[in-house]
Amino acid sequence: INAEYGDPILQTNKKINMLVILIITLLVGIAQSAFDAAEAQRYTYYTGASYCCPASSCTSWTCQACGQVPGLQRVIALYNATTNANGFIGVNTNGDGLFKSPFIFIAFAGTNPTSIKNWIDDIDTVTEDYSFCSGCRVHSGFYHTYLTLQSQVNTAFAALRALYPNYPVQVTGHSLGAALAVHTVLDLYQKYNVHVSPFYTFGQPRIGNDQFEKYLTGIVPTAYRVTHWRDPVPHLPPRSFGFDQNPREVFYSSDNTNFVVCDDSGEDPLCSDQFLSDLDILDHLDYVGFNYVTNFLSCVF
């Protein structure tokens, strides 16, 4: 072997290693740059509209938030009187002005924002097995709340899917609604082999253990879990009880003008996890400049 050039096999391996590093770096860069702040804001309008369900201003798509993303049709309210879980499903055949193509949309509301403190105070840490993946455990309350809407979601989605089989499916939620949205995207994959991507949630609580979050990430790799400054909900239930967040967190500043795309751990200590005390419930009620209290008070019930 010519000593000037070294072992050709070794040189080839070095080139391969450098190529792998380059690919990984590019993929990480793509994942971080793919977050679209304007698209995130668009999704907040749909979460806002979900807070007006099951009122007629939701199903007729005439609510204040609805006006920001016009054109949704065949809107069906999703509601359970026992759990107060609510949201909607609908279809847009022309695009809403911000998203130019047709789509099916499903969104879920959280707890009444005027009494959210009581919900936060009452969050428990009870978990149960999640049968779709080995070792997975989920928060029982969030999961059973979704199950009270599951048949409605499946019936409405199957009807729209039969009419519009090639439309992309978009799903979102705020607060408790974010947890319901997570269970929905998994349900759609398990029953219909539908991949929801990208996937945006806002103020999402921890839903399951590390195994569950890995399962979720494997099915929905392009997920953006938006957090806002000192919002307490992303810290609940506590990690000390076996809960973990899923990546990729997008952490917004106090005034919603700047954001950081966090690492792929789901629990980046430089993002919302830097605030483990002195939390502020008002940050939970304002995402990307969308105020959930003002929105809720504008709903006509």
VOVEXDREN-263094 format. One record per residue: x, y, z of N, C-alpha, C in turn; residue number from 1; residue in three letters. Coordinates in pm, whole numbers, always signed. Example, Ala and Ser with C-alpha at 12.3 -4.5 7.8 and 13.67 -1.06 7.14 Angstrom:
! residues 2
R    n.u    n.v    n.w   ca.u   ca.v   ca.w    c.u    c.v    c.w palum domi
R  +1319   -569   +780  +1230   -450   +780  +1320   -330   +780     1  Ala
R  +1285   -225   +708  +1367   -106   +714  +1290     +3   +787     2  Ser
END
This chain:
! residues 301
R    n.u    n.v    n.w   ca.u   ca.v   ca.w    c.u    c.v    c.w palum domi
R    +86   -120     +0     +0     +0     +0    +88   +124     +0     1  Ile
R    +58   +220    -80   +135   +343    -85   +114   +424    +43     2  Asn
R   +224   +441   +118   +214   +507   +249   +168   +651   +237     3  Ala
R   +197   +712   +117   +160   +854   +100    +10   +874   +109     4  Glu
R    -65   +775    +61   -211   +787    +60   -277   +706   +170     5  Tyr
R   -203   +618   +240   -258   +540   +350   -341   +424   +302     6  Gly
R   -399   +354   +397   -482   +236   +370   -609   +280   +297     7  Asp
R   -632   +230   +174   -752   +272   +100   -882   +235   +169     8  Pro
R   -884   +123   +240  -1006    +83   +313  -1033   +182   +426     9  Ile
R   -926   +220   +497   -940   +316   +606   -989   +450   +553    10  Leu
R   -931   +493   +439   -973   +619   +380  -1120   +615   +338    11  Gln
R  -1163   +500   +284  -1304   +485   +243  -1396   +492   +363    12  Thr
R  -1357   +427   +472  -1438   +430   +595  -1449   +570   +650    13  Asn
R  -1340   +645   +643  -1344   +782   +693  -1440   +866   +610    14  Lys
R  -1436   +843   +478  -1527   +918   +390  -1672   +883   +419    15  Lys
R  -1697   +754   +444  -1834   +711   +476  -1880   +775   +607    16  Ile
R  -1790   +775   +708  -1826   +835   +837  -1855   +984   +823    17  Asn
R  -1774  +1052   +742  -1797  +1195   +721  -1929  +1218   +648    18  Met
R  -1962  +1129   +553  -2088  +1141   +481  -2207  +1120   +574    19  Leu
R  -2196  +1021   +663  -2302   +994   +760  -2324  +1115   +850    20  Val
R  -2213  +1173   +898  -2223  +1291   +984  -2289  +1406   +909    21  Ile
R  -2252  +1423   +783  -2310  +1530   +703  -2460  +1510   +684    22  Leu
R  -2501  +1385   +657  -2643  +1355   +637  -2721  +1382   +764    23  Ile
R  -2667  +1336   +877  -2735  +1358  +1006  -2750  +1507  +1033    24  Ile
R  -2641  +1583  +1008  -2645  +1727  +1029  -2751  +1793   +942    25  Thr
R  -2758  +1750   +816  -2858  +1805   +725  -2999  +1772   +770    26  Leu
R  -3019  +1647   +815  -3153  +1606   +859  -3197  +1685   +981    27  Leu
R  -3105  +1706  +1074  -3138  +1784  +1193  -3172  +1927  +1152    28  Val
R  -3093  +1982  +1059  -3120  +2117  +1012  -3254  +2128   +944    29  Gly
R  -3288  +2028   +863  -3418  +2027   +794  -3531  +2020   +895    30  Ile
R  -3517  +1933   +997  -3621  +1919  +1099  -3644  +2050  +1171    31  Ala
R  -3533  +2123  +1199  -3547  +2248  +1272  -3604  +2358  +1183    32  Gln
R  -3559  +2363  +1057  -3602  +2470   +969  -3743  +2447   +916    33  Ser
R  -3794  +2324   +926  -3925  +2293   +870  -4039  +2356   +948    34  Ala
R  -4014  +2393  +1075  -4121  +2456  +1153  -4159  +2588  +1088    35  Phe
R  -4289  +2607  +1070  -4342  +2725  +1002  -4429  +2803  +1100    36  Asp
R  -4382  +2920  +1143  -4454  +2999  +1242  -4591  +3043  +1191    37  Ala
R  -4600  +3075  +1062  -4728  +3115  +1005  -4826  +2999  +1004    38  Ala
R  -4774  +2880   +977  -4859  +2761   +979  -4904  +2731  +1122    39  Glu
R  -4816  +2751  +1218  -4853  +2730  +1358  -4966  +2826  +1397    40  Ala
R  -4955  +2951  +1355  -5062  +3046  +1385  -5193  +3002  +1321    41  Gln
R  -5185  +2952  +1199  -5306  +2900  +1132  -5372  +2792  +1218    42  Arg
R  -5293  +2704  +1273  -5348  +2596  +1355  -5414  +2650  +1482    43  Tyr
R  -5362  +2761  +1538  -5426  +2816  +1659  -5568  +2860  +1630    44  Thr
R  -5595  +2907  +1509  -5731  +2949  +1475  -5826  +2829  +1482    45  Tyr
R  -5780  +2714  +1436  -5865  +2595  +1441  -5885  +2548  +1586    46  Tyr
R  -5781  +2559  +1668  -5802  +2524  +1809  -5900  +2622  +1872    47  Thr
R  -5889  +2749  +1834  -5983  +2847  +1887  -6126  +2816  +1847    48  Gly
R  -6146  +2776  +1722  -6280  +2740  +1676  -6335  +2622  +1754    49  Ala
R  -6248  +2528  +1792  -6295  +2409  +1864  -6355  +2445  +2000    50  Ser
R  -6311  +2556  +2059  -6367  +2598  +2189  -6512  +2644  +2174    51  Tyr
R  -6555  +2676  +2052  -6694  +2719  +2030  -6788  +2600  +2008    52  Cys
R  -6735  +2482  +1995  -6820  +2363  +1976  -6878  +2320  +2110    53  Cys
R  -7001  +2264  +2113  -7081  +2223  +1997  -7182  +2328  +1951    54  Pro
R  -7157  +2455  +1981  -7251  +2560  +1943  -7263  +2573  +1791    55  Ala
R  -7370  +2635  +1747  -7395  +2647  +1604  -7290  +2734  +1535    56  Ser
R  -7226  +2825  +1609  -7123  +2908  +1547  -7002  +2825  +1506    57  Ser
R  -6989  +2707  +1565  -6884  +2614  +1525  -6928  +2536  +1402    58  Cys
R  -7042  +2471  +1410  -7085  +2384  +1300  -7122  +2463  +1174    59  Thr
R  -7162  +2589  +1190  -7190  +2673  +1073  -7064  +2746  +1025    60  Ser
R  -6958  +2730  +1099  -6827  +2792  +1072  -6839  +2944  +1058    61  Trp
R  -6907  +3003  +1160  -6925  +3148  +1163  -6863  +3211  +1286    62  Thr
R  -6790  +3134  +1365  -6729  +3189  +1486  -6618  +3288  +1449    63  Cys
R  -6572  +3363  +1548  -6469  +3464  +1522  -6340  +3402  +1470    64  Gln
R  -6295  +3294  +1533  -6174  +3226  +1487  -6195  +3161  +1350    65  Ala
R  -6318  +3113  +1325  -6349  +3052  +1196  -6323  +3148  +1081    66  Cys
R  -6350  +3276  +1106  -6334  +3375  +1002  -6190  +3394   +956    67  Gly
R  -6095  +3352  +1041  -5954  +3363  +1005  -5912  +3253   +907    68  Gln
R  -5988  +3144   +905  -5956  +3030   +817  -6086  +2984   +750    69  Val
R  -6139  +3062   +658  -6273  +3036   +602  -6277  +2913   +512    70  Pro
R  -6400  +2866   +491  -6422  +2764   +390  -6442  +2623   +441    71  Gly
R  -6437  +2600   +572  -6458  +2464   +621  -6604  +2426   +604    72  Leu
R  -6628  +2305   +555  -6762  +2257   +526  -6786  +2124   +597    73  Gln
R  -6913  +2082   +595  -6952  +1954   +656  -6897  +1940   +798    74  Arg
R  -6904  +2050   +872  -6846  +2052  +1006  -6936  +1976  +1102    75  Val
R  -6877  +1881  +1171  -6949  +1801  +1271  -6884  +1824  +1406    76  Ile
R  -6965  +1865  +1504  -6913  +1885  +1639  -6891  +1750  +1706    77  Ala
R  -6781  +1742  +1780  -6749  +1624  +1860  -6766  +1665  +2006    78  Leu
R  -6854  +1597  +2078  -6885  +1643  +2214  -6932  +1530  +2301    79  Tyr
R  -6885  +1530  +2426  -6934  +1436  +2526  -6971  +1515  +2651    80  Asn
R  -7097  +1506  +2690  -7147  +1587  +2801  -7089  +1545  +2935    81  Ala
R  -7049  +1419  +2948  -6996  +1371  +3076  -6855  +1425  +3101    82  Thr
R  -6770  +1418  +2999  -6632  +1463  +3015  -6610  +1607  +2969    83  Thr
R  -6712  +1664  +2903  -6701  +1798  +2844  -6592  +1807  +2738    84  Asn
R  -6553  +1693  +2684  -6457  +1692  +2573  -6526  +1743  +2448    85  Ala
R  -6459  +1829  +2374  -6523  +1881  +2255  -6422  +1921  +2148    86  Asn
R  -6472  +1923  +2026  -6392  +1958  +1910  -6477  +1950  +1786    87  Gly
R  -6412  +1932  +1671  -6489  +1923  +1546  -6406  +1851  +1441    88  Phe
R  -6474  +1812  +1336  -6411  +1760  +1215  -6483  +1822  +1096    89  Ile
R  -6408  +1857   +994  -6468  +1915   +875  -6375  +1901   +757    90  Gly
R  -6418  +1952   +643  -6340  +1941   +521  -6339  +2076   +449    91  Val
R  -6227  +2108   +388  -6217  +2226   +305  -6174  +2181   +166    92  Asn
R  -6256  +2205    +67  -6229  +2154    -68  -6149  +2251   -154    93  Thr
R  -6123  +2372   -102  -6054  +2472   -183  -5931  +2532   -116    94  Asn
R  -5909  +2504    +12  -5804  +2573    +85  -5862  +2690   +162    95  Gly
R  -5793  +2730   +269  -5850  +2832   +358  -5784  +2969   +343    96  Asp
R  -5707  +2988   +238  -5638  +3115   +218  -5495  +3110   +267    97  Gly
R  -5473  +3041   +379  -5338  +3023   +433  -5278  +2892   +385    98  Leu
R  -5364  +2789   +376  -5325  +2660   +319  -5401  +2647   +188    99  Phe
R  -5331  +2638    +78  -5392  +2657    -54  -5461  +2534   -111   100  Lys
R  -5443  +2418    -49  -5496  +2293   -104  -5609  +2239    -18   101  Ser
R  -5690  +2146    -69  -5797  +2084    +10  -5740  +2002   +126   102  Pro
R  -5823  +1982   +229  -5780  +1904   +345  -5899  +1867   +432   103  Phe
R  -5879  +1767   +515  -5971  +1733   +624  -5907  +1782   +753   104  Ile
R  -5985  +1843   +839  -5928  +1898   +963  -6005  +1849  +1086   105  Phe
R  -5927  +1812  +1191  -5984  +1771  +1319  -5914  +1854  +1427   106  Ile
R  -5992  +1915  +1515  -5933  +1996  +1622  -6008  +1973  +1753   107  Ala
R  -5935  +1988  +1863  -5991  +1965  +1996  -5961  +2081  +2089   108  Phe
R  -6060  +2114  +2170  -6046  +2220  +2270  -5996  +2163  +2401   109  Ala
R  -5943  +2251  +2482  -5909  +2214  +2619  -6024  +2245  +2712   110  Gly
R  -5994  +2249  +2839  -6094  +2285  +2939  -6133  +2432  +2924   111  Thr
R  -6254  +2465  +2965  -6299  +2604  +2966  -6187  +2695  +3016   112  Asn
R  -6137  +2786  +2934  -6021  +2866  +2975  -6046  +2959  +3092   113  Pro
R  -6172  +2985  +3123  -6201  +3071  +3238  -6194  +2994  +3370   114  Thr
R  -6184  +2860  +3362  -6172  +2780  +3484  -6055  +2681  +3475   115  Ser
R  -5957  +2714  +3394  -5846  +2623  +3367  -5765  +2592  +3493   116  Ile
R  -5757  +2687  +3587  -5678  +2663  +3708  -5729  +2541  +3784   117  Lys
R  -5859  +2525  +3791  -5916  +2410  +3861  -5873  +2280  +3793   118  Asn
R  -5871  +2278  +3659  -5831  +2158  +3587  -5685  +2126  +3614   119  Trp
R  -5599  +2227  +3612  -5457  +2207  +3638  -5437  +2151  +3779   120  Ile
R  -5509  +2209  +3875  -5495  +2163  +4014  -5540  +2019  +4030   121  Asp
R  -5633  +1973  +3945  -5691  +1840  +3960  -5622  +1731  +3878   122  Asp
R  -5522  +1766  +3798  -5454  +1665  +3716  -5389  +1560  +3806   123  Ile
R  -5419  +1433  +3780  -5361  +1326  +3861  -5245  +1261  +3786   124  Asp
R  -5194  +1153  +3843  -5077  +1086  +3784  -5106   +938  +3756   125  Thr
R  -5233   +901  +3744  -5271   +762  +3722  -5243   +722  +3578   126  Val
R  -5177   +607  +3560  -5146   +558  +3425  -5205   +418  +3405   127  Thr
R  -5205   +376  +3279  -5248   +241  +3245  -5174   +194  +3121   128  Glu
R  -5177    +66  +3096  -5111    +11  +2978  -5178    +61  +2851   129  Asp
R  -5096    +84  +2749  -5144   +122  +2617  -5115     +4  +2526   130  Tyr
R  -5218    -65  +2481  -5202   -198  +2423  -5135   -200  +2286   131  Ser
R  -5118    -83  +2224  -5065    -82  +2088  -4913    -86  +2081   132  Phe
R  -4847    -74  +2193  -4700    -83  +2192  -4651   -140  +2324   133  Cys
R  -4546   -220  +2315  -4492   -289  +2431  -4429   -191  +2530   134  Ser
R  -4467   -204  +2656  -4409   -120  +2760  -4468    +19  +2768   135  Gly
R  -4564    +49  +2684  -4622   +184  +2681  -4727   +200  +2790   136  Cys
R  -4720   +314  +2856  -4822   +351  +2954  -4865   +495  +2926   137  Arg
R  -4994   +521  +2946  -5049   +653  +2919  -5128   +703  +3039   138  Val
R  -5147   +833  +3042  -5229   +894  +3147  -5373   +847  +3129   139  His
R  -5428   +786  +3230  -5561   +725  +3220  -5669   +828  +3190   140  Ser
R  -5664   +943  +3257  -5768  +1043  +3237  -5773  +1097  +3096   141  Gly
R  -5658  +1130  +3040  -5654  +1182  +2903  -5704  +1076  +2804   142  Phe
R  -5658   +952  +2826  -5694   +845  +2732  -5844   +816  +2737   143  Tyr
R  -5899   +807  +2856  -6041   +774  +2867  -6129   +891  +2821   144  His
R  -6079  +1013  +2835  -6152  +1126  +2778  -6158  +1114  +2627   145  Thr
R  -6046  +1075  +2565  -6050  +1053  +2420  -6147   +941  +2384   146  Tyr
R  -6149   +835  +2462  -6236   +722  +2430  -6383   +762  +2430   147  Leu
R  -6418   +868  +2505  -6559   +913  +2505  -6595   +982  +2373   148  Thr
R  -6494  +1020  +2295  -6519  +1081  +2165  -6482   +990  +2049   149  Leu
R  -6417   +879  +2078  -6357   +796  +1973  -6457   +753  +1867   150  Gln
R  -6573   +706  +1908  -6670   +657  +1808  -6719   +772  +1721   151  Ser
R  -6735   +890  +1778  -6775  +1006  +1698  -6667  +1043  +1597   152  Gln
R  -6542  +1042  +1642  -6430  +1073  +1554  -6426   +974  +1438   153  Val
R  -6436   +844  +1470  -6425   +742  +1366  -6541   +746  +1267   154  Asn
R  -6662   +767  +1317  -6778   +773  +1228  -6769   +891  +1133   155  Thr
R  -6736  +1008  +1189  -6728  +1129  +1106  -6611  +1121  +1009   156  Ala
R  -6498  +1070  +1057  -6381  +1062   +969  -6405   +962   +856   157  Phe
R  -6463   +847   +886  -6487   +746   +782  -6576   +802   +673   158  Ala
R  -6676   +882   +712  -6767   +941   +613  -6693  +1040   +522   159  Ala
R  -6610  +1125   +581  -6536  +1222   +501  -6429  +1154   +417   160  Leu
R  -6366  +1053   +473  -6260   +982   +401  -6317   +911   +278   161  Arg
R  -6440   +862   +290  -6503   +796   +175  -6529   +895    +62   162  Ala
R  -6560  +1020    +97  -6588  +1122     -4  -6461  +1185    -59   163  Leu
R  -6359  +1197    +28  -6237  +1266    -10  -6115  +1181    +28   164  Tyr
R  -6098  +1068    -39  -5996   +970     +3  -5852  +1019     -9   165  Pro
R  -5828  +1120    -93  -5691  +1163   -116  -5654  +1293    -45   166  Asn
R  -5746  +1346    +35  -5717  +1471   +105  -5622  +1445   +222   167  Tyr
R  -5524  +1532   +242  -5441  +1519   +362  -5524  +1547   +487   168  Pro
R  -5483  +1489   +598  -5554  +1504   +724  -5469  +1586   +820   169  Val
R  -5529  +1690   +875  -5459  +1777   +970  -5531  +1771  +1104   170  Gln
R  -5454  +1763  +1212  -5510  +1745  +1346  -5436  +1838  +1442   171  Val
R  -5508  +1897  +1535  -5445  +1983  +1634  -5529  +1990  +1760   172  Thr
R  -5472  +2052  +1863  -5545  +2071  +1988  -5465  +2158  +2082   173  Gly
R  -5534  +2218  +2177  -5471  +2303  +2279  -5503  +2247  +2417   174  His
R  -5401  +2240  +2505  -5421  +2198  +2643  -5467  +2052  +2647   175  Ser
R  -5576  +2023  +2718  -5631  +1887  +2715  -5659  +1844  +2572   176  Leu
R  -5701  +1939  +2489  -5727  +1908  +2348  -5605  +1859  +2275   177  Gly
R  -5486  +1901  +2320  -5363  +1852  +2258  -5344  +1703  +2288   178  Ala
R  -5379  +1662  +2409  -5373  +1520  +2444  -5472  +1439  +2361   179  Ala
R  -5592  +1494  +2341  -5692  +1426  +2258  -5645  +1417  +2113   180  Leu
R  -5575  +1521  +2068  -5523  +1521  +1932  -5417  +1413  +1913   181  Ala
R  -5332  +1394  +2014  -5230  +1288  +2007  -5295  +1152  +1993   182  Val
R  -5395  +1124  +2076  -5462   +995  +2067  -5537   +980  +1934   183  His
R  -5582  +1090  +1879  -5651  +1084  +1749  -5555  +1046  +1637   184  Thr
R  -5438  +1109  +1632  -5346  +1077  +1522  -5300   +931  +1530   185  Val
R  -5288   +879  +1651  -5251   +738  +1665  -5368   +648  +1623   186  Leu
R  -5488   +687  +1659  -5607   +611  +1622  -5624   +607  +1470   187  Asp
R  -5603   +719  +1405  -5617   +725  +1259  -5513   +636  +1191   188  Leu
R  -5395   +631  +1248  -5292   +543  +1192  -5328   +396  +1213   189  Tyr
R  -5373   +364  +1334  -5402   +224  +1367  -5522   +170  +1289   190  Gln
R  -5621   +254  +1264  -5743   +208  +1198  -5743   +229  +1047   191  Lys
R  -5681   +338  +1001  -5692   +375   +859  -5557   +387   +790   192  Tyr
R  -5450   +362   +863  -5314   +377   +809  -5292   +519   +757   193  Asn
R  -5349   +617   +825  -5335   +757   +789  -5218   +816   +868   194  Val
R  -5127   +879   +797  -5015   +948   +861  -5044  +1097   +863   195  His
R  -5055  +1153   +981  -5077  +1296   +996  -4940  +1364  +1005   196  Val
R  -4910  +1451   +910  -4781  +1518   +910  -4790  +1642   +823   197  Ser
R  -4749  +1758   +877  -4698  +1780  +1011  -4811  +1781  +1114   198  Pro
R  -4773  +1780  +1240  -4868  +1774  +1350  -4830  +1881  +1452   199  Phe
R  -4924  +1974  +1477  -4899  +2084  +1570  -4991  +2071  +1692   200  Tyr
R  -4934  +2087  +1812  -5016  +2100  +1932  -4967  +2220  +2012   201  Thr
R  -5051  +2267  +2104  -5020  +2388  +2182  -5050  +2363  +2329   202  Phe
R  -4950  +2390  +2415  -4970  +2372  +2558  -5003  +2230  +2595   203  Gly
R  -4935  +2136  +2533  -4967  +1993  +2552  -4912  +1941  +2684   204  Gln
R  -4994  +1872  +2764  -4941  +1807  +2884  -4864  +1681  +2847   205  Pro
R  -4794  +1624  +2944  -4729  +1494  +2922  -4838  +1387  +2918   206  Arg
R  -4828  +1298  +2820  -4937  +1204  +2795  -4902  +1061  +2835   207  Ile
R  -4773  +1026  +2826  -4735   +888  +2857  -4590   +877  +2896   208  Gly
R  -4543   +754  +2904  -4404   +731  +2943  -4312   +739  +2822   209  Asn
R  -4185   +714  +2846  -4085   +727  +2740  -4114   +633  +2623   210  Asp
R  -4156   +509  +2652  -4187   +414  +2545  -4302   +464  +2459   211  Gln
R  -4401   +523  +2522  -4515   +576  +2446  -4471   +691  +2357   212  Phe
R  -4388   +779  +2409  -4343   +893  +2330  -4259   +848  +2211   213  Glu
R  -4180   +742  +2229  -4102   +688  +2116  -4195   +626  +2011   214  Lys
R  -4299   +561  +2058  -4398   +503  +1965  -4466   +615  +1885   215  Tyr
R  -4505   +721  +1954  -4569   +835  +1888  -4475   +897  +1785   216  Leu
R  -4350   +917  +1822  -4254   +979  +1732  -4228   +892  +1609   217  Thr
R  -4231   +760  +1626  -4213   +671  +1513  -4325   +681  +1412   218  Gly
R  -4446   +711  +1458  -4562   +721  +1369  -4580   +863  +1317   219  Ile
R  -4548   +961  +1400  -4564  +1102  +1362  -4429  +1171  +1380   220  Val
R  -4336  +1150  +1288  -4201  +1206  +1306  -4195  +1357  +1296   221  Pro
R  -4290  +1418  +1223  -4289  +1563  +1209  -4396  +1623  +1298   222  Thr
R  -4367  +1626  +1427  -4459  +1681  +1525  -4395  +1803  +1589   223  Ala
R  -4474  +1910  +1602  -4426  +2032  +1666  -4513  +2059  +1788   224  Tyr
R  -4454  +2042  +1902  -4523  +2062  +2030  -4487  +2203  +2078   225  Arg
R  -4576  +2297  +2049  -4548  +2437  +2077  -4572  +2466  +2226   226  Val
R  -4474  +2530  +2288  -4486  +2572  +2428  -4465  +2722  +2438   227  Thr
R  -4518  +2781  +2544  -4508  +2926  +2561  -4452  +2962  +2698   228  His
R  -4330  +3002  +2700  -4258  +3060  +2813  -4283  +2983  +2944   229  Trp
R  -4358  +3040  +3038  -4376  +2978  +3170  -4509  +2902  +3183   230  Arg
R  -4564  +2859  +3073  -4687  +2778  +3076  -4665  +2656  +3166   231  Asp
R  -4750  +2634  +3267  -4729  +2521  +3357  -4771  +2385  +3299   232  Pro
R  -4862  +2384  +3202  -4922  +2257  +3158  -4821  +2161  +3095   233  Val
R  -4724  +2207  +3014  -4627  +2112  +2959  -4545  +2038  +3064   234  Pro
R  -4548  +2085  +3188  -4473  +2020  +3297  -4558  +1918  +3373   235  His
R  -4681  +1899  +3329  -4773  +1811  +3400  -4817  +1695  +3313   236  Leu
R  -4840  +1577  +3372  -4798  +1538  +3506  -4645  +1536  +3518   237  Pro
R  -4592  +1538  +3639  -4447  +1549  +3658  -4370  +1428  +3603   238  Pro
R  -4247  +1454  +3562  -4160  +1347  +3512  -4131  +1244  +3621   239  Arg
R  -4132  +1288  +3746  -4100  +1198  +3856  -4200  +1084  +3869   240  Ser
R  -4315  +1095  +3803  -4415   +989  +3804  -4410   +904  +3677   241  Phe
R  -4302   +918  +3601  -4283   +831  +3485  -4331   +888  +3353   242  Gly
R  -4363  +1016  +3349  -4412  +1079  +3225  -4298  +1148  +3152   243  Phe
R  -4309  +1151  +3018  -4213  +1223  +2935  -4286  +1293  +2821   244  Asp
R  -4225  +1401  +2773  -4279  +1472  +2658  -4218  +1419  +2529   245  Gln
R  -4291  +1438  +2421  -4241  +1399  +2289  -4174  +1518  +2220   246  Asn
R  -4077  +1492  +2134  -4021  +1600  +2052  -4115  +1628  +1934   247  Pro
R  -4101  +1736  +1862  -3999  +1835  +1885  -4065  +1958  +1943   248  Arg
R  -4016  +2001  +2060  -4070  +2120  +2123  -4027  +2244  +2045   249  Glu
R  -4122  +2339  +2032  -4092  +2471  +1978  -4130  +2571  +2087   250  Val
R  -4030  +2637  +2140  -4044  +2716  +2262  -4052  +2865  +2228   251  Phe
R  -4167  +2926  +2261  -4190  +3067  +2231  -4154  +3156  +2350   252  Tyr
R  -4105  +3275  +2317  -4070  +3374  +2418  -4196  +3429  +2485   253  Ser
R  -4175  +3505  +2591  -4286  +3559  +2668  -4383  +3639  +2583   254  Ser
R  -4329  +3720  +2491  -4415  +3807  +2410  -4455  +3744  +2276   255  Asp
R  -4424  +3615  +2258  -4462  +3540  +2139  -4395  +3589  +2010   256  Asn
R  -4288  +3668  +2021  -4226  +3723  +1901  -4109  +3639  +1852   257  Thr
R  -4053  +3556  +1939  -3939  +3473  +1901  -3963  +3330  +1946   258  Asn
R  -3898  +3237  +1877  -3910  +3098  +1918  -3778  +3025  +1894   259  Phe
R  -3764  +2913  +1965  -3648  +2826  +1951  -3699  +2686  +1919   260  Val
R  -3644  +2623  +1816  -3674  +2483  +1789  -3579  +2400  +1875   261  Val
R  -3634  +2324  +1968  -3556  +2258  +2071  -3497  +2127  +2021   262  Cys
R  -3420  +2060  +2107  -3355  +1936  +2065  -3457  +1823  +2054   263  Asp
R  -3409  +1705  +2016  -3501  +1594  +1987  -3525  +1504  +2109   264  Asp
R  -3494  +1553  +2228  -3515  +1472  +2349  -3660  +1479  +2398   265  Ser
R  -3729  +1588  +2364  -3862  +1611  +2417  -3859  +1684  +2550   266  Gly
R  -3744  +1683  +2615  -3730  +1748  +2746  -3602  +1832  +2746   267  Glu
R  -3593  +1926  +2654  -3475  +2011  +2640  -3465  +2106  +2760   268  Asp
R  -3357  +2098  +2837  -3345  +2183  +2956  -3329  +2331  +2924   269  Pro
R  -3302  +2363  +2797  -3288  +2502  +2757  -3419  +2563  +2708   270  Leu
R  -3523  +2481  +2701  -3654  +2530  +2656  -3749  +2542  +2775   271  Cys
R  -3872  +2496  +2765  -3966  +2519  +2875  -3920  +2454  +3005   272  Ser
R  -3839  +2348  +2996  -3792  +2281  +3118  -3699  +2368  +3202   273  Asp
R  -3657  +2482  +3150  -3575  +2572  +3232  -3658  +2637  +3341   274  Gln
R  -3790  +2635  +3322  -3880  +2695  +3420  -3956  +2586  +3496   275  Phe
R  -3908  +2551  +3611  -3975  +2450  +3693  -4043  +2512  +3813   276  Leu
R  -4036  +2644  +3824  -4106  +2716  +3931  -4144  +2853  +3875   277  Ser
R  -4222  +2927  +3952  -4267  +3059  +3911  -4335  +3055  +3774   278  Asp
R  -4423  +2955  +3758  -4493  +2938  +3632  -4612  +3034  +3623   279  Leu
R  -4663  +3054  +3503  -4766  +3155  +3481  -4878  +3098  +3394   280  Asp
R  -4996  +3083  +3453  -5109  +3025  +3382  -5151  +3110  +3262   281  Ile
R  -5123  +3240  +3266  -5160  +3326  +3154  -5085  +3287  +3027   282  Leu
R  -4965  +3232  +3043  -4890  +3188  +2925  -4957  +3067  +2859   283  Asp
R  -5036  +2994  +2936  -5107  +2880  +2878  -5225  +2926  +2794   284  His
R  -5271  +3045  +2818  -5393  +3095  +2753  -5364  +3188  +2637   285  Leu
R  -5238  +3196  +2597  -5199  +3283  +2487  -5088  +3214  +2408   286  Asp
R  -5120  +3171  +2287  -5023  +3100  +2204  -5010  +3164  +2067   287  Tyr
R  -4886  +3195  +2030  -4854  +3255  +1901  -4941  +3379  +1878   288  Val
R  -4969  +3451  +1988  -5049  +3571  +1979  -5199  +3549  +1978   289  Gly
R  -5242  +3425  +1993  -5386  +3394  +1995  -5429  +3378  +2140   290  Phe
R  -5525  +3460  +2183  -5570  +3459  +2322  -5694  +3371  +2335   291  Asn
R  -5681  +3265  +2414  -5790  +3168  +2424  -5905  +3217  +2511   292  Tyr
R  -5881  +3307  +2604  -5990  +3360  +2686  -6077  +3453  +2603   293  Val
R  -6013  +3547  +2535  -6088  +3638  +2447  -6165  +3561  +2342   294  Thr
R  -6099  +3459  +2286  -6166  +3375  +2186  -6288  +3306  +2243   295  Asn
R  -6273  +3246  +2361  -6384  +3171  +2421  -6502  +3264  +2450   296  Phe
R  -6472  +3383  +2500  -6580  +3477  +2531  -6651  +3527  +2405   297  Leu
R  -6586  +3514  +2289  -6651  +3556  +2165  -6743  +3448  +2108   298  Ser
R  -6734  +3326  +2159  -6817  +3217  +2108  -6964  +3242  +2145   299  Cys
R  -7054  +3210  +2057  -7197  +3224  +2080  -7255  +3087  +2108   300  Val
R  -7297  +3063  +2234  -7350  +2931  +2273  -7502  +2936  +2282   301  Phe
END
